[in-house]
Amino acid sequence: MPLKRFLERFSAHQRETKASRTSRFVAMQTQGRAVWTPRDYAALVKEGYMKNAVAFRAVRMICEAASGLRLVVKEDGSEVDEHPLLALLERPAPGENTASFLEAIFGYLILSGNAYVEAVALEDDVRELHVLRPDRVKVVPGAKGWVEAYDYTVGGRTMRIPAQGNGQVVPLLHMKQFHPLHDYYGFAALEAAQGPLDIHNAAGQWSKALLDNAACPSGALVYGGGDAVHLSDEQFQRLKEELADSYQGARNAGRPLLLEGGLDWKPMALSPRDMDFIAAKNQAAREVALALGVPPLLLGLPGDNTYANYQEANRAFWRQTVLPLARRVHTALAQWLSPSWERPVTLEADLDAVEALSAERSALWQRVTQADFLSSDEKREAVGYGPREEV
């Protein structure tokens, strides 16, 4: 082929205008990648606790139940009626009481996996206890990897609290949940529930968006107007105004979409029925309750028949969630503060005052009463009491 002819054909090819096959689409939405909440304390609390009714109620139930337990102080296994530890817990700080103090500890353990309590002492006598926000405390490891101090930052100022005290009580108590991948910080139960929490929150946002814009599902308006491949500016603007005025908003929910002039609607998203929307939302709510340790039946979630009745679910809630968490905190507080007194003490919950466990307590007393081979003191020990004091 002559060079001149080749150049002419190449120039004509360069001048050709290519049209996309999608040029007739006016609007289109496609499914993107899932967006998950960042796994830091502030994001977890805002999205998982402050914006989710299921998680909020589950955490509140655990904290209120655990902080409402009646506390008993024992020395050498015997209960004492009066003790400085009880007086300290009754008023740990100005404006605080036992319930609010313990509620903050339990809440931080669930939401962040860590709880920090600072002791304010005067002449080696602990006078006040303050619960610190976990996101403001940073562990400072030493050269050998052991915790050397804690940095508490608030208002742009940082205060270093030593991990070892010169007095009898360590200035700061750090309680944490088990974390398999971290040496210094605990793992939050709320973080394990973050996946279903995001699904549940997204379902709520979808429902709200459906009310606000019910007649505009994801899809494409396709123009098939013969030889013309584009809407005119006037047609396009009129179409936008008509959709905004007549088909958006809760008052226009369910209003049929009328198309003309070669326009056709092509749905491009799954319907709620195809997504099994309600079932997915309920399943996410049950998984949130499971991660936090609250039987779904107690939260009024449908589709859960694991427990035969409400009483059985309530007993499981106390035995498997509330009491283990309370026992962990009570033991840590007693061991931390025991050096303040001459004799070591233990801090326990009075289970006889828990109404949900009354059936178990009655059955235990009946079995022990019928055990004729036990002495009176052995029976008292079997039900959690010390030996009878001789007069």
RAQUI-V519373 format. One record per pair of residues at least 24 apart in sequence whose ideal C-beta (glycine too) atoms are under 10 Angstrom apart, sorted by the first residue. I is the first residue (numbers start at 0). GAP is how many residues later the second one is. If there is no record, write none. Layout:
# RAQUI-V519373
I|GAP ; I|GAP
This chain:
# RAQUI-V519373
18|210 ; 18|211 ; 19|209 ; 21|198 ; 21|200 ; 22|200 ; 22|206 ; 22|207 ; 23|196 ; 23|197 ; 23|198 ; 23|199 ; 23|200 ; 23|201 ; 23|204 ; 23|205 ; 23|206 ; 23|207 ; 23|238 ; 23|240 ; 24|195 ; 24|196 ; 24|197 ; 24|198 ; 24|241 ; 25|194 ; 25|195 ; 25|196 ; 25|197 ; 25|204 ; 25|205 ; 25|209 ; 25|210 ; 25|213 ; 25|214 ; 25|237 ; 26|189 ; 26|191 ; 26|192 ; 26|193 ; 26|194 ; 26|195 ; 26|212 ; 26|213 ; 26|216 ; 27|190 ; 27|191 ; 27|192 ; 27|193 ; 27|194 ; 27|238 ; 27|240 ; 28|187 ; 28|188 ; 28|189 ; 28|190 ; 28|191 ; 28|239 ; 28|240 ; 29|188 ; 29|190 ; 29|238 ; 29|239 ; 30|187 ; 30|237 ; 30|238 ; 30|239 ; 33|161 ; 33|164 ; 33|165 ; 33|168 ; 34|163 ; 34|167 ; 35|158 ; 35|159 ; 35|161 ; 35|162 ; 35|163 ; 36|154 ; 36|157 ; 36|158 ; 36|160 ; 36|161 ; 36|164 ; 37|156 ; 38|149 ; 38|151 ; 38|152 ; 38|155 ; 39|72 ; 39|95 ; 39|151 ; 40|67 ; 40|70 ; 40|71 ; 40|72 ; 40|73 ; 40|92 ; 40|93 ; 40|94 ; 40|95 ; 40|147 ; 40|149 ; 40|150 ; 41|93 ; 42|151 ; 43|67 ; 43|68 ; 43|144 ; 43|146 ; 43|147 ; 43|149 ; 43|150 ; 43|153 ; 44|62 ; 44|66 ; 44|67 ; 44|90 ; 44|143 ; 44|145 ; 46|143 ; 46|147 ; 46|150 ; 46|151 ; 46|154 ; 47|63 ; 47|140 ; 47|142 ; 47|143 ; 47|145 ; 47|146 ; 47|148 ; 47|149 ; 47|150 ; 47|152 ; 47|153 ; 47|240 ; 47|244 ; 48|58 ; 48|61 ; 48|62 ; 48|141 ; 48|148 ; 50|146 ; 50|149 ; 50|150 ; 50|153 ; 50|154 ; 51|138 ; 51|141 ; 51|144 ; 51|145 ; 51|146 ; 51|148 ; 51|149 ; 51|152 ; 51|232 ; 51|233 ; 51|236 ; 52|147 ; 52|151 ; 52|232 ; 52|246 ; 53|139 ; 53|142 ; 53|143 ; 53|146 ; 53|147 ; 53|227 ; 53|230 ; 53|231 ; 53|232 ; 53|233 ; 53|234 ; 53|235 ; 53|238 ; 53|240 ; 53|242 ; 53|245 ; 53|246 ; 53|247 ; 54|55 ; 54|56 ; 54|134 ; 54|135 ; 54|138 ; 54|139 ; 54|141 ; 54|142 ; 54|145 ; 54|146 ; 54|230 ; 54|233 ; 54|234 ; 54|236 ; 54|237 ; 54|239 ; 56|231 ; 56|232 ; 56|235 ; 56|237 ; 56|241 ; 56|242 ; 56|243 ; 57|52 ; 57|131 ; 57|132 ; 57|135 ; 57|227 ; 57|230 ; 57|231 ; 57|232 ; 57|233 ; 57|234 ; 57|235 ; 57|236 ; 57|237 ; 57|238 ; 57|240 ; 57|241 ; 57|259 ; 57|263 ; 58|47 ; 58|48 ; 58|51 ; 58|52 ; 58|130 ; 58|131 ; 58|233 ; 58|235 ; 59|43 ; 59|47 ; 59|234 ; 60|228 ; 60|231 ; 60|232 ; 60|233 ; 60|237 ; 60|238 ; 60|256 ; 60|260 ; 60|261 ; 61|41 ; 61|44 ; 61|45 ; 61|47 ; 61|48 ; 61|127 ; 61|230 ; 61|231 ; 61|232 ; 61|255 ; 61|259 ; 61|260 ; 61|263 ; 61|264 ; 62|36 ; 62|39 ; 62|40 ; 62|41 ; 62|42 ; 62|43 ; 62|44 ; 62|45 ; 62|46 ; 62|47 ; 62|48 ; 62|259 ; 62|262 ; 63|35 ; 63|39 ; 63|42 ; 63|43 ; 63|258 ; 64|41 ; 64|229 ; 64|249 ; 64|252 ; 64|253 ; 64|256 ; 64|257 ; 64|258 ; 64|260 ; 64|261 ; 64|289 ; 64|291 ; 65|33 ; 65|36 ; 65|37 ; 65|39 ; 65|40 ; 65|41 ; 65|43 ; 65|44 ; 65|252 ; 65|255 ; 65|256 ; 65|257 ; 65|258 ; 65|259 ; 65|260 ; 65|261 ; 65|262 ; 65|263 ; 65|264 ; 65|283 ; 66|30 ; 66|31 ; 66|32 ; 66|33 ; 66|34 ; 66|35 ; 66|36 ; 66|37 ; 66|38 ; 66|39 ; 66|40 ; 66|255 ; 66|259 ; 66|262 ; 67|30 ; 67|31 ; 67|34 ; 67|35 ; 67|254 ; 67|258 ; 67|281 ; 67|285 ; 67|286 ; 68|29 ; 68|30 ; 68|33 ; 68|249 ; 68|253 ; 68|254 ; 68|257 ; 68|258 ; 68|261 ; 68|279 ; 68|280 ; 68|281 ; 68|282 ; 68|284 ; 68|285 ; 69|28 ; 69|278 ; 69|279 ; 69|280 ; 69|281 ; 69|282 ; 69|283 ; 69|284 ; 70|27 ; 70|31 ; 70|255 ; 70|259 ; 70|262 ; 70|263 ; 70|276 ; 70|277 ; 70|278 ; 70|279 ; 71|258 ; 71|274 ; 71|275 ; 71|276 ; 71|277 ; 71|278 ; 71|279 ; 71|280 ; 71|281 ; 71|312 ; 72|261 ; 72|272 ; 72|273 ; 72|274 ; 72|275 ; 73|260 ; 73|270 ; 73|271 ; 73|272 ; 73|273 ; 73|274 ; 73|312 ; 74|266 ; 74|267 ; 74|268 ; 74|269 ; 74|270 ; 74|271 ; 75|267 ; 75|268 ; 75|269 ; 75|270 ; 75|310 ; 76|269 ; 76|304 ; 76|309 ; 76|310 ; 77|307 ; 77|308 ; 77|309 ; 77|311 ; 78|267 ; 78|269 ; 78|271 ; 78|305 ; 78|306 ; 78|307 ; 79|263 ; 79|265 ; 82|258 ; 82|260 ; 82|262 ; 82|264 ; 83|41 ; 83|42 ; 83|253 ; 83|256 ; 83|257 ; 83|261 ; 84|41 ; 84|248 ; 84|249 ; 84|252 ; 84|253 ; 84|255 ; 84|256 ; 84|260 ; 84|261 ; 84|262 ; 85|259 ; 85|261 ; 87|31 ; 87|37 ; 87|38 ; 87|39 ; 87|40 ; 87|41 ; 87|245 ; 87|249 ; 87|252 ; 88|40 ; 88|241 ; 88|244 ; 88|248 ; 88|258 ; 90|36 ; 90|37 ; 90|38 ; 91|25 ; 91|27 ; 91|28 ; 91|34 ; 91|35 ; 91|36 ; 91|37 ; 91|38 ; 91|39 ; 92|25 ; 92|27 ; 92|34 ; 92|35 ; 92|36 ; 92|37 ; 92|38 ; 93|34 ; 95|32 ; 95|33 ; 95|34 ; 95|35 ; 99|31 ; 100|28 ; 100|29 ; 100|30 ; 100|232 ; 101|29 ; 101|224 ; 101|227 ; 101|228 ; 101|231 ; 102|28 ; 103|26 ; 103|27 ; 103|28 ; 103|29 ; 104|24 ; 104|26 ; 104|68 ; 104|70 ; 104|220 ; 104|221 ; 104|224 ; 104|227 ; 104|228 ; 105|216 ; 105|219 ; 105|220 ; 105|222 ; 105|223 ; 106|24 ; 107|24 ; 107|25 ; 107|26 ; 107|27 ; 107|67 ; 107|78 ; 107|80 ; 108|25 ; 108|66 ; 108|67 ; 108|68 ; 108|77 ; 108|79 ; 108|80 ; 108|216 ; 108|219 ; 108|220 ; 109|67 ; 109|78 ; 109|79 ; 109|80 ; 109|182 ; 109|183 ; 109|211 ; 109|215 ; 110|24 ; 110|77 ; 110|78 ; 110|79 ; 110|80 ; 111|25 ; 111|64 ; 111|65 ; 111|73 ; 111|74 ; 111|75 ; 111|76 ; 111|77 ; 111|78 ; 111|79 ; 112|62 ; 112|63 ; 112|64 ; 112|65 ; 112|66 ; 112|69 ; 112|72 ; 112|73 ; 112|74 ; 112|75 ; 112|76 ; 112|77 ; 112|78 ; 112|79 ; 113|25 ; 113|60 ; 113|61 ; 113|62 ; 113|63 ; 113|65 ; 113|70 ; 113|71 ; 113|72 ; 113|73 ; 113|74 ; 114|58 ; 114|59 ; 114|60 ; 114|61 ; 114|62 ; 114|71 ; 114|213 ; 114|214 ; 114|217 ; 115|34 ; 115|36 ; 115|45 ; 115|56 ; 115|57 ; 115|58 ; 115|59 ; 115|60 ; 116|54 ; 116|55 ; 116|56 ; 116|57 ; 116|58 ; 116|212 ; 116|215 ; 116|216 ; 116|219 ; 116|220 ; 117|32 ; 117|34 ; 117|41 ; 117|43 ; 117|53 ; 117|54 ; 117|55 ; 118|42 ; 118|46 ; 118|48 ; 118|50 ; 118|51 ; 118|52 ; 118|53 ; 118|54 ; 118|217 ; 118|218 ; 118|221 ; 119|51 ; 120|44 ; 120|46 ; 120|47 ; 120|48 ; 120|50 ; 120|219 ; 122|44 ; 123|41 ; 123|42 ; 123|43 ; 123|44 ; 123|45 ; 123|215 ; 123|216 ; 124|42 ; 124|43 ; 124|44 ; 124|215 ; 125|41 ; 125|42 ; 125|43 ; 125|45 ; 125|210 ; 125|211 ; 125|213 ; 125|214 ; 128|44 ; 128|204 ; 128|207 ; 128|208 ; 129|42 ; 130|42 ; 131|29 ; 131|40 ; 131|42 ; 133|40 ; 133|42 ; 133|51 ; 133|52 ; 133|54 ; 136|24 ; 136|35 ; 136|37 ; 136|48 ; 137|46 ; 137|47 ; 138|24 ; 138|35 ; 138|37 ; 138|43 ; 138|44 ; 138|45 ; 138|46 ; 139|44 ; 140|42 ; 140|43 ; 144|38 ; 144|39 ; 145|37 ; 145|38 ; 146|25 ; 146|27 ; 146|36 ; 146|37 ; 149|24 ; 149|34 ; 164|174 ; 166|172 ; 166|173 ; 167|169 ; 167|170 ; 167|171 ; 167|172 ; 167|173 ; 168|167 ; 168|168 ; 168|169 ; 168|170 ; 168|171 ; 169|166 ; 169|167 ; 169|169 ; 171|164 ; 172|156 ; 172|159 ; 172|160 ; 172|162 ; 172|163 ; 172|164 ; 173|158 ; 173|162 ; 174|153 ; 174|154 ; 174|156 ; 174|157 ; 174|158 ; 174|161 ; 175|152 ; 175|156 ; 176|148 ; 176|151 ; 187|103 ; 188|102 ; 188|103 ; 188|104 ; 188|132 ; 188|136 ; 189|98 ; 189|101 ; 189|102 ; 190|100 ; 191|95 ; 191|96 ; 191|98 ; 191|99 ; 191|100 ; 192|91 ; 192|94 ; 192|95 ; 192|96 ; 192|97 ; 192|98 ; 192|99 ; 193|94 ; 193|97 ; 194|89 ; 194|92 ; 194|93 ; 194|96 ; 195|84 ; 195|85 ; 195|87 ; 195|88 ; 195|89 ; 195|90 ; 195|91 ; 195|92 ; 195|93 ; 195|94 ; 195|95 ; 196|87 ; 196|88 ; 196|90 ; 196|91 ; 196|94 ; 197|86 ; 198|81 ; 198|82 ; 198|84 ; 198|85 ; 198|86 ; 198|88 ; 198|89 ; 199|80 ; 199|81 ; 199|82 ; 199|83 ; 199|84 ; 199|85 ; 199|86 ; 199|87 ; 199|88 ; 200|83 ; 201|78 ; 201|79 ; 201|82 ; 202|72 ; 202|74 ; 202|75 ; 202|77 ; 202|78 ; 202|79 ; 202|81 ; 202|82 ; 203|77 ; 205|66 ; 205|69 ; 205|71 ; 205|75 ; 206|65 ; 206|70 ; 206|71 ; 206|74 ; 207|42 ; 209|40 ; 209|43 ; 209|62 ; 209|67 ; 210|38 ; 210|39 ; 210|42 ; 211|36 ; 211|37 ; 211|38 ; 211|41 ; 212|30 ; 212|34 ; 212|35 ; 212|36 ; 212|37 ; 212|39 ; 212|40 ; 213|33 ; 213|34 ; 213|35 ; 213|36 ; 213|37 ; 213|38 ; 213|39 ; 213|40 ; 213|41 ; 214|28 ; 214|31 ; 214|32 ; 214|33 ; 214|34 ; 214|37 ; 214|38 ; 214|39 ; 214|40 ; 214|41 ; 214|42 ; 215|27 ; 215|28 ; 215|31 ; 215|32 ; 215|33 ; 215|36 ; 215|41 ; 216|40 ; 216|48 ; 216|50 ; 216|51 ; 216|52 ; 216|53 ; 216|54 ; 216|55 ; 217|49 ; 217|50 ; 217|51 ; 217|52 ; 218|38 ; 218|46 ; 218|47 ; 218|48 ; 218|49 ; 218|50 ; 219|44 ; 219|45 ; 219|46 ; 219|47 ; 219|48 ; 220|36 ; 220|38 ; 220|42 ; 220|43 ; 220|44 ; 220|45 ; 221|37 ; 221|40 ; 221|41 ; 221|42 ; 221|43 ; 221|44 ; 222|36 ; 222|38 ; 222|39 ; 222|40 ; 222|41 ; 223|37 ; 223|38 ; 223|39 ; 223|40 ; 224|36 ; 224|37 ; 224|38 ; 225|36 ; 227|34 ; 230|30 ; 230|31 ; 230|32 ; 234|26 ; 234|28 ; 238|24 ; 277|24 ; 277|25 ; 278|24 ; 291|29 ; 292|24 ; 292|27 ; 292|28 ; 292|29 ; 292|31 ; 292|32 ; 293|26 ; 293|27 ; 293|28 ; 294|25 ; 294|26 ; 310|45 ; 310|47 ; 310|48 ; 311|47 ; 312|43 ; 313|41 ; 313|42 ; 313|43 ; 314|39 ; 314|41 ; 314|42 ; 314|43 ; 314|44 ; 314|45 ; 315|40 ; 316|39 ; 317|33 ; 317|36 ; 317|37 ; 317|38 ; 317|39 ; 317|42 ; 318|37 ; 318|38 ; 318|41 ; 321|27 ; 321|32 ; 321|34 ; 322|26 ; 322|28 ; 322|31 ; 322|34 ; 347|36 ; 349|34 ; 350|33 ; 351|31 ; 351|32 ; 351|33
